[in-house]
Amino acid sequence: MVPNEAYQYAGIVQLLLHLKWTWVGIITSDDDNGENFVQTMVPKLAQNGICLGLHEKATSFSQTIESMKAEGVIQNKAAQLTKSTVGVFIVNAEPQTTIWLSWFIYFYSVIEDVTETSIGKVWIMTAQWDFSLQTLQRYFDIQMFDGTLSFALRSNEVPAFRKFLRTLHPSSEKGDDFIRIFWEKAFNCLFTDSNKSRESEDPCTKQEKLESLSGALFEMSMTGKSYSVYNAVYAIAMALHKIYSWGAKHKSVMDKGRAALPHLQPWQLHTFLQSISFNNSVGDTISFDENGELAAGFDIINWVTFPNQSFLRVEIGRMDPQSSQGQTFIFNEKIITWDRTFNQVLPLAMCNDNCQPGYRKLKKEGEPFCCYDCPPCPDGKISNQNDMVECSNCPGSQYPNRNKDQCLPKGTNYLSFAEPLGMILTFLALSFSLLTALVVGIFFKNKNTPIVKANNRDITYSLLISLFLCFLCALLFIGWPQPVTCYLRQIAFGVIFSVAVSCILAKTITVVLAFMATKPGSRMRKWVGRKMANSIILGCSLLQASICGVWLSTAPPFPDMDMHSLDEEIILECNEGSITMFYCVLGYLGVLAVVSFTVAFLARKLPDSFNEAKFITFSMLVFCSVWLSFVPSYLSTKGKYMVAVEIFSILASSVGLLGCIFSPNAT
């Protein structure tokens, strides 16, 4: 006549999950029933992510009384329960367990001399529990169980039940001993014909009324257990009626048409009971499933206690596996009255606090799986929910905020004309280009003077014009990357610088050949002239142009967005297309520079009339130094600063060539 206990186990788990309680304790009796409860309950808890923080076994009544004599035992047990991090206890509410628990809390309050009998825990009682089990403990403060949640057998108010209870009175007639004993204990009195001592009890007047008793001693409403007995009697009556009706229709089976009810065996009821389905006097349908168990669920009750030993049962939910709407678990936490120590705030039951957004769960070694640390998310990752096991990456266009709990849009990173660094580099590029144009103008104005003619006028013009273009090509690296600028910037840089270095190489070789041609009988005279210089400039430049042509035809540069190099910005850049070809261009420039430096270095000690080699040597030393330092600097920077490094190298090397070769002292 009770539902399958599996529904109760499932209901406890659903209740814990609904209230997000993952760190609980269990109190059971110290016997086989308690052990079976633990073996059944603990795996179900673990499967649903709930840990067992403490398992307490209730000793037998005699052992409990014996332990109460030792004050230290109670204090140790009190410290174990009250100081435990477990705040929610599932109590397998066998009479032995509930008596042990109430006696323990009661004597703890006496020993500690406190008026607060609550120890700040939430009790979840199984369906065996009822305040009526505490009738022998009239002096216990039932407020120790204020806010308790319990599973209870389904019950209903039976008509005329209260009226029937009001008619009950003890009688001296034979057969009323149970009522007499209960009456004496409940009202703390003795009847005149009682054999018990009358030292403290008043005489029973038989005028006492049951409704005057507190709910902890006697309830005027029908409890779930009484309702089950009530339905059991009806079920057996219906089964007997069915047997009698069956016998009346099958007189051949009965002895002369009379049903042999006096000889009916209990097992003969089974077949008829299993098929019974009826509505009782309250209107509830009573039926059994295929296993012969009551087809019903459990109510979830919130117990609200008061100082006058009265209480209220508040139905806050139910576990109904037979629900036609598929809602097997129904729960309303808003109407729960919690123990006063919680100030009507939902109690927490966790091994540790939740990991807040920005942190992740990390299991503690040697601890239950519900216990974990909360380290912050690694750089570049976020967690935007509580108790995330792993932090997640932001999308490529976003980055984590400082708290690592949300993603923010990334800004753009490129060298703009409007920012201070872009303005400075633009100003320098334009200033040096104007200075170069001024030098060109001076040379052009004095083109027929001996000094200009002696300084290889055509090569000088080519070098100055190439330097002028070098300064201007730096402007291609500034601003929003466009397909045209990306296509031209490295190509223009490589070709123009190749022309400039080729001019210096041609100038140096011309100086060397001119010196050698001054020797008597030298055959070098035929090599001195424009043809030789132009061939060097054209040949070296065309080779660099060929490398750039291969680059453009295979993997040309293009505008690109680098989402990952910087945490908070998207780098707008010109992707080189082929980094190999880029370093081929740089490498070829390096070869030309080294050759020019070597030739100029070897020619540095020529007579004073050919001392231009000294200044070329120094200019190429500056040029090589700049570009040797460029490579590590370029590789170690990102975004607009990488572009700024290349622009600075272009300007510095160009200024070095212009200053060392065309300064007043050099000329």
C-alpha positions in Angstrom: 0.0 0.0 0.0 3.0 2.3 -0.4 4.6 3.4 -3.7 7.9 1.9 -4.9 10.8 3.3 -2.9 12.7 3.9 -6.2 10.4 6.9 -6.8 11.5 8.4 -3.4 15.2 8.0 -4.3 14.6 9.6 -7.6 12.6 12.4 -5.9 15.4 13.1 -3.5 17.9 13.4 -6.3 15.6 15.7 -8.3 15.1 17.8 -5.2 18.9 18.2 -4.7 19.4 19.0 -8.3 16.6 21.6 -8.3 18.1 23.4 -5.3 21.6 23.0 -6.7 22.8 21.1 -3.6 25.8 19.0 -4.4 27.5 18.5 -1.0 25.3 16.5 1.4 25.4 14.1 4.3 23.4 11.0 5.1 22.2 9.9 8.5 21.0 6.3 8.7 20.4 3.7 11.4 23.3 1.4 12.3 21.8 -1.7 10.8 21.1 -3.5 7.5 18.3 -1.1 6.6 20.7 1.9 6.9 23.4 0.1 5.0 21.0 -0.8 2.1 19.8 2.8 2.0 23.4 4.1 1.6 24.3 1.5 -1.0 21.3 2.5 -3.0 21.4 6.3 -2.5 25.1 7.0 -2.9 25.5 5.7 -6.5 22.4 7.7 -7.6 23.9 10.8 -6.1 27.2 10.3 -7.8 25.6 9.7 -11.1 24.0 13.1 -10.9 27.1 15.0 -9.7 26.3 15.1 -6.0 28.9 14.2 -3.4 28.6 12.5 0.0 30.4 14.7 2.5 29.5 12.8 5.7 27.8 9.6 6.6 26.6 9.4 10.2 25.2 6.2 11.7 22.5 6.4 14.4 23.2 4.0 17.3 20.5 2.0 19.0 18.3 3.5 21.7 20.3 1.8 24.5 23.6 2.9 23.1 22.3 6.4 22.6 21.2 6.6 26.3 24.6 5.3 27.3 26.5 7.8 25.3 24.4 10.6 26.7 26.0 9.9 30.1 29.3 10.9 28.6 29.3 14.7 28.0 32.5 14.5 25.9 30.9 12.1 23.4 28.0 14.5 22.8 30.3 17.5 22.5 32.5 15.6 20.0 29.5 14.5 18.0 28.1 18.0 18.1 31.3 19.5 16.9 31.5 17.0 14.1 28.0 17.9 12.8 27.9 21.6 13.5 31.4 22.4 12.2 31.1 20.1 9.2 31.0 21.9 5.8 27.9 19.7 5.0 24.8 21.8 5.4 22.2 19.4 4.1 21.5 16.0 5.6 19.4 13.2 4.1 17.9 11.3 7.0 16.7 7.8 6.5 13.9 8.4 9.0 13.5 5.0 10.6 12.3 5.5 14.2 15.7 4.6 15.6 17.4 7.3 13.4 14.9 10.1 14.2 15.0 9.4 18.0 18.8 9.4 18.0 18.9 12.7 16.0 16.3 14.5 18.2 17.9 13.2 21.4 21.3 14.3 20.3 20.2 17.8 19.3 18.2 18.1 22.6 21.0 17.1 24.9 23.5 19.1 22.9 21.5 22.3 23.7 21.3 21.3 27.3 25.0 20.6 27.7 26.0 23.8 25.7 23.4 25.8 27.7 22.0 27.3 24.5 18.4 28.2 23.8 18.9 27.8 20.0 18.3 24.1 19.4 18.8 24.4 15.7 22.3 23.6 14.5 22.0 25.3 11.2 21.4 22.3 9.0 18.7 21.3 6.5 17.0 18.0 7.1 15.6 16.0 4.3 13.5 13.2 5.8 12.3 10.0 4.0 8.6 9.0 4.1 9.0 6.9 7.3 9.2 10.2 9.3 6.3 11.8 11.1 6.0 14.0 14.2 3.7 11.5 15.6 6.7 9.2 16.2 7.9 11.6 18.8 4.9 11.2 21.2 7.2 10.1 24.0 9.4 13.2 23.7 7.0 15.9 24.9 9.7 18.1 26.3 11.7 18.3 23.1 11.5 21.6 21.2 10.2 20.6 17.8 11.6 23.8 16.4 14.8 21.9 15.9 13.1 20.5 12.8 11.8 23.9 11.6 12.1 24.1 7.8 12.6 20.4 7.4 11.7 18.9 4.0 10.3 15.4 3.9 8.8 13.0 1.5 5.4 11.7 2.6 2.9 9.2 1.5 0.0 10.7 -0.4 -2.9 11.5 2.0 -6.2 13.3 2.0 -8.9 14.5 4.4 -11.3 11.7 5.0 -14.9 12.9 5.7 -16.1 12.6 9.3 -12.6 11.5 10.5 -12.2 14.5 12.9 -15.8 13.8 14.2 -14.8 10.2 14.8 -11.7 11.2 16.8 -13.8 13.6 19.0 -16.0 10.6 20.0 -13.0 8.6 21.2 -12.7 8.4 25.1 -11.0 5.9 27.3 -13.2 3.3 28.9 -12.7 0.9 31.7 -14.3 -1.8 29.5 -12.1 -4.6 28.3 -10.5 -4.0 25.0 -9.8 -0.3 25.5 -6.3 -0.8 26.9 -4.5 0.8 23.9 -6.6 4.0 24.2 -6.1 4.1 28.0 -2.3 3.8 27.7 -2.1 6.4 25.0 -4.4 8.7 27.0 -2.3 8.6 30.1 0.9 9.3 28.2 -0.5 12.0 26.0 -2.2 13.9 28.8 0.3 13.0 31.5 -2.3 11.7 33.8 -3.4 8.4 35.5 -6.8 6.7 35.7 -8.1 5.9 39.2 -7.7 2.2 38.7 -4.2 2.4 37.3 -1.5 0.4 39.0 1.2 3.1 38.3 2.7 5.4 40.8 0.8 8.7 41.3 3.8 10.8 42.5 3.6 13.4 39.7 0.7 12.6 37.4 -2.7 14.2 37.9 -5.8 12.0 37.7 -7.4 11.6 34.3 -10.9 13.1 34.2 -11.9 11.6 30.9 -12.9 15.1 29.9 -9.6 15.7 28.1 -9.9 16.5 24.4 -7.6 15.2 21.7 -7.7 18.5 19.8 -6.1 20.2 22.8 -2.9 18.2 22.2 0.0 19.7 20.2 0.5 18.4 16.8 3.8 16.8 17.9 1.9 14.5 20.2 -1.3 13.9 18.2 -2.6 15.0 14.8 -6.3 15.4 14.2 -5.8 15.0 10.5 -5.2 11.7 8.8 -1.5 11.1 8.2 -0.1 9.3 5.2 0.4 6.1 7.1 -3.1 6.2 8.4 -4.4 6.9 5.0 -2.6 3.9 3.6 -4.2 1.7 6.3 -7.6 3.2 5.5 -7.1 2.4 1.8 -5.8 -1.1 2.6 -8.9 -2.0 4.5 -11.0 -0.8 1.6 -8.9 -2.7 -0.9 -9.3 -6.0 1.0 -13.0 -5.3 1.4 -13.3 -4.7 -2.3 -11.4 -7.9 -3.0 -13.6 -9.9 -0.7 -16.6 -8.4 -2.4 -15.3 -9.4 -5.8 -14.7 -12.9 -4.6 -18.2 -13.2 -3.2 -19.7 -11.8 -6.4 -17.6 -14.3 -8.4 -18.8 -17.1 -6.2 -22.4 -16.1 -6.6 -22.1 -16.3 -10.4 -20.3 -19.7 -10.3 -22.3 -21.7 -7.9 -21.0 -24.9 -9.4 -17.6 -24.1 -8.0 -19.0 -23.3 -4.5 -20.5 -25.7 -2.1 -24.2 -25.6 -2.8 -24.1 -22.0 -4.0 -22.6 -20.6 -0.9 -19.2 -19.0 -1.0 -16.7 -20.6 1.3 -15.5 -17.4 2.8 -14.8 -18.8 6.2 -12.2 -21.1 4.6 -10.6 -18.4 2.4 -6.8 -18.4 2.5 -4.8 -15.1 2.4 -3.0 -16.1 -0.8 -6.3 -16.5 -2.6 -6.8 -12.7 -2.3 -3.7 -11.9 -4.4 -5.3 -12.4 -7.8 -8.3 -10.3 -6.9 -6.3 -7.5 -5.2 -4.0 -7.0 -8.2 -6.9 -6.2 -10.4 -8.6 -3.9 -7.9 -9.2 -0.3 -8.9 -11.7 1.8 -7.0 -12.4 5.4 -5.9 -12.4 5.7 -2.1 -14.7 8.0 -0.1 -12.4 10.9 -0.7 -12.6 10.4 -4.5 -8.9 9.3 -4.9 -8.4 6.4 -7.3 -6.7 3.4 -5.7 -5.1 0.9 -8.1 -2.0 -1.3 -8.4 0.6 -1.6 -11.1 1.8 -4.8 -12.8 4.2 -5.4 -9.8 1.3 -5.3 -7.4 2.5 -2.0 -5.9 0.4 1.1 -5.3 0.3 3.3 -8.4 1.0 6.6 -6.6 3.9 8.9 -5.8 5.1 10.9 -2.9 4.2 14.4 -1.6 7.1 16.8 -0.7 6.3 18.5 2.6 7.8 21.6 4.2 7.4 21.5 8.0 6.8 24.9 9.7 7.1 24.7 13.5 6.0 27.2 16.2 7.1 27.8 19.8 3.9 26.3 21.2 4.8 22.9 19.7 2.3 23.2 16.9 3.3 22.9 13.2 2.0 23.2 9.7 2.5 20.8 6.8 3.0 22.8 3.6 2.9 20.8 0.4 5.6 22.2 -1.8 5.8 19.6 -4.5 5.3 16.0 -5.5 7.0 13.1 -7.1 4.3 11.6 -9.4 5.5 8.9 -11.8 1.9 8.3 -12.9 1.4 11.9 -14.1 -0.5 12.1 -17.3 1.2 15.3 -18.3 4.7 13.9 -18.0 5.6 16.1 -15.1 6.9 13.5 -12.7 8.6 16.1 -10.5 6.8 19.2 -9.4 8.4 21.6 -6.9 7.8 25.2 -5.8 10.7 26.6 -3.7 9.1 30.0 -3.4 6.7 28.9 -0.7 9.3 27.1 1.4 9.8 28.4 5.0 13.5 27.8 5.9 14.9 27.5 9.4 15.2 30.9 11.0 19.0 30.6 11.0 19.0 31.0 7.2 16.9 34.3 7.2 14.7 32.9 4.5 17.6 32.7 2.1 18.1 29.5 0.1 20.8 27.5 2.0 23.9 26.6 0.1 25.2 23.0 0.0 28.5 22.9 -1.9 32.0 21.7 -1.0 33.2 25.1 -2.1 31.9 28.3 -3.7 31.0 28.3 -7.3 33.8 29.3 -9.7 32.7 32.7 -10.9 33.0 33.8 -14.6 36.6 34.4 -15.5 37.6 31.2 -13.6 37.5 27.5 -14.3 37.0 24.4 -12.2 40.2 22.4 -11.3 39.7 19.2 -9.3 41.5 19.0 -6.0 43.7 16.0 -5.7 42.5 13.4 -3.1 39.1 15.2 -2.7 35.6 14.2 -3.9 34.8 15.4 -7.4 32.5 18.1 -5.9 35.5 19.8 -4.4 37.6 21.9 -6.7 39.8 25.0 -7.0 39.1 28.0 -9.2 42.2 29.2 -11.0 41.7 32.1 -13.4 41.4 31.4 -17.1 44.6 31.4 -19.1 45.5 34.5 -21.2 43.3 34.8 -24.3 40.4 32.7 -22.9 37.2 33.4 -21.0 34.5 31.7 -19.0 31.1 33.5 -18.9 29.2 31.0 -16.7 29.7 29.6 -13.2 31.6 26.4 -12.8 32.9 26.0 -16.3 35.3 23.1 -16.6 37.2 24.7 -19.5 37.7 28.2 -20.6 36.9 29.0 -24.2 38.6 31.1 -26.8 37.0 34.3 -28.1 36.2 34.6 -31.8 39.1 35.9 -33.9 37.6 39.4 -34.1 37.2 39.7 -30.3 39.5 39.5 -27.2 38.9 38.8 -23.5 38.3 41.7 -21.1 40.3 42.2 -18.0 38.1 40.0 -15.9 38.1 37.3 -18.6 34.3 36.9 -18.4 33.3 38.3 -21.8 34.7 39.1 -25.2 35.2 42.6 -26.5 35.5 43.7 -30.1 39.1 44.2 -31.2 40.4 47.5 -32.5 42.4 47.9 -35.7 46.1 48.3 -35.7 47.9 49.9 -38.7 50.2 52.9 -39.1 48.0 55.8 -39.9 48.9 59.2 -41.3 46.7 60.8 -38.5 48.6 59.3 -35.5 51.8 61.0 -34.1 54.2 58.2 -35.3 52.7 58.4 -38.8 53.0 62.1 -38.8 56.6 62.1 -37.7 57.6 59.5 -40.3 55.7 61.3 -43.1 57.4 64.6 -42.1 60.8 63.0 -42.2 60.2 61.3 -45.5 59.0 64.6 -47.2 61.8 66.6 -45.6 64.5 64.3 -46.7 63.0 64.1 -50.2 63.0 67.8 -50.4 66.6 67.9 -49.2 67.5 65.4 -51.9 65.7 67.5 -54.5 67.7 70.5 -53.3 70.9 68.6 -53.8 69.8 67.5 -57.3 69.0 71.2 -58.1 72.5 72.2 -56.9 74.2 69.6 -59.0 72.0 70.4 -62.0 72.8 74.1 -61.6 76.5 73.4 -61.5 76.5 70.6 -64.0 79.2 72.1 -66.2 81.7 72.8 -63.4 84.8 70.6 -63.1 83.9 69.2 -59.8 80.5 68.0 -60.9 82.0 66.5 -64.1 84.7 64.9 -62.0 82.1 63.4 -59.7 80.5 61.2 -62.4 77.7 63.5 -63.2 75.3 61.0 -64.8 75.8 58.4 -62.0 75.3 61.1 -59.5 72.0 62.2 -61.0 70.8 58.6 -61.1 71.9 58.1 -57.4 70.2 61.3 -56.3 67.0 60.6 -58.1 66.9 57.0 -56.7 67.4 58.4 -53.2 64.7 60.9 -53.8 62.3 58.0 -54.7 63.6 56.0 -51.8 62.4 58.7 -49.4 59.0 58.9 -51.2 58.5 55.1 -51.3 58.4 55.2 -47.5 55.0 56.9 -47.8 53.6 53.7 -49.4 54.0 51.9 -46.0 51.8 54.5 -44.2 48.0 54.4 -44.2 45.2 51.8 -44.6 46.6 48.8 -46.6 45.1 48.8 -50.1 45.7 46.3 -52.9 47.7 48.9 -54.9 49.9 50.0 -52.0 50.5 46.4 -50.9 51.4 45.5 -54.5 53.9 48.4 -54.9 55.5 49.0 -51.5 58.0 46.1 -51.4 58.5 46.1 -55.1 59.2 49.8 -55.3 61.5 49.5 -52.2 63.5 46.6 -53.7 63.9 48.0 -57.2 64.7 51.6 -56.2 67.2 50.6 -53.5 68.8 48.3 -56.0 69.3 51.2 -58.4 70.7 53.4 -55.6 73.2 50.7 -54.5 74.0 49.9 -58.1 74.9 53.5 -58.7 77.2 53.5 -55.7 78.8 50.3 -57.0 79.2 51.8 -60.4 80.7 55.0 -58.9 83.1 52.9 -56.9 84.2 50.8 -59.8 84.6 53.9 -61.9 86.9 55.4 -59.3 89.0 52.3 -59.2 89.2 52.0 -63.0 90.0 55.7 -63.3 93.0 55.3 -61.0 94.2 52.2 -62.8 93.8 54.0 -66.1 96.2 56.7 -65.0 99.1 54.3 -64.9 101.3 54.4 -68.1 100.5 51.7 -70.6 97.3 50.6 -68.8 94.6 48.8 -70.8 91.9 50.0 -68.4 91.3 53.2 -70.3 88.8 51.5 -72.6 86.7 50.5 -69.6 86.4 54.0 -68.2 83.3 55.8 -69.4 79.5 55.9 -69.3 79.1 52.5 -71.0 80.7 50.6 -68.2 78.8 52.5 -65.5 75.4 52.2 -67.2 75.9 48.5 -67.7 76.5 48.0 -64.0 73.5 50.1 -63.0 71.2 48.5 -65.6 72.4 44.9 -65.1 72.2 45.0 -61.3 68.8 46.7 -61.4 67.3 44.3 -63.9 68.3 41.3 -61.9 66.4 42.8 -58.9 63.5 43.6 -61.1 63.5 40.0 -62.3 63.3 38.7 -58.7 60.4 41.1 -58.1 58.7 40.0 -61.3 58.9 36.3 -60.2 57.5 37.4 -56.8 54.6 39.2 -58.4 53.7 36.4 -60.7 53.8 33.6 -58.1 52.7 35.0 -54.7 52.2 38.8 -54.8 51.6 40.8 -51.6 48.0 41.5 -50.6 46.0 43.2 -47.9 45.4 40.9 -44.9 44.1 40.9 -41.3 46.1 39.3 -38.6 43.7 38.3 -35.8 46.0 36.5 -33.5 49.4 38.3 -33.1 47.9 41.0 -30.8 45.4 40.2 -28.1 43.3 43.3 -28.3 43.8 44.5 -31.9 43.4 43.2 -35.4 46.5 44.0 -37.4 45.7 45.4 -40.9 48.8 44.6 -42.9 50.1 43.8 -46.3 50.8 40.1 -46.4 54.1 39.5 -48.2 52.6 36.6 -50.1 55.9 34.8 -50.1 58.2 35.5 -47.3 60.9 33.7 -49.2 60.8 36.1 -52.0 60.8 39.0 -49.6 64.0 37.9 -48.1 65.4 37.2 -51.6 64.9 40.9 -52.4 66.6 41.8 -49.1 69.3 39.3 -49.6 70.1 40.6 -53.1 70.3 44.2 -51.7 72.7 42.9 -49.1 74.9 41.2 -51.7 75.1 44.5 -53.7 75.8 46.5 -50.5 78.6 44.0 -49.4 80.2 44.1 -52.9 80.1 47.9 -52.9 81.5 48.1 -49.4 84.3 45.7 -50.2 85.3 47.5 -53.4 85.2 50.9 -51.7 87.1 49.5 -48.7 89.9 48.2 -50.9 90.0 51.6 -52.7 90.0 53.7 -49.6 93.8 54.4 -49.8 93.8 55.8 -53.3 95.5 59.1 -53.8 93.7 62.2 -52.6 92.4 63.0 -56.1 90.4 59.8 -55.9 89.4 60.1 -52.2 85.6 59.7 -52.9 86.1 55.9 -52.1 86.5 56.8 -48.4 83.1 58.4 -48.2 81.5 55.5 -50.2 83.1 53.1 -47.8 81.6 54.9 -44.8 78.2 55.3 -46.5 78.0 51.6 -47.2 79.1 50.8 -43.7 76.1 52.8 -42.4 73.8 51.2 -45.0 74.9 47.6 -44.0 74.6 48.4 -40.3 71.1 49.7 -40.7 69.8 46.7 -42.6 71.6 44.2 -40.4 69.9 45.6 -37.4 66.6 45.7 -39.4 66.1 42.0 -39.6 66.0 41.1 -35.8 64.1 44.3 -35.1 61.6 43.5 -37.9 61.0 40.0 -36.6 60.6 41.0 -33.0 57.9 43.6 -33.5 54.2 43.3 -34.6 51.6 45.5 -36.2 52.3 49.1 -37.0 55.6 49.1 -35.2 56.9 46.4 -37.6 56.0 48.8 -40.5 57.6 51.7 -38.6 60.8 49.7 -38.3 61.0 49.2 -42.0 60.2 52.8 -42.7 62.9 53.9 -40.3 65.4 51.6 -41.9 64.5 53.0 -45.4 64.9 56.6 -44.1 68.1 55.9 -42.1 69.9 54.0 -44.8 68.9 56.6 -47.4 70.0 59.5 -45.2 73.3 57.6 -44.6 73.9 57.4 -48.3 72.9 61.1 -48.9 74.9 62.5 -46.0 78.0 60.5 -46.4 78.4 60.9 -50.1 76.9 64.4 -50.7 77.7 66.3 -47.5 80.0 69.4 -48.1 83.0 67.6 -46.6 82.5 64.6 -48.9 82.3 66.8 -52.0 
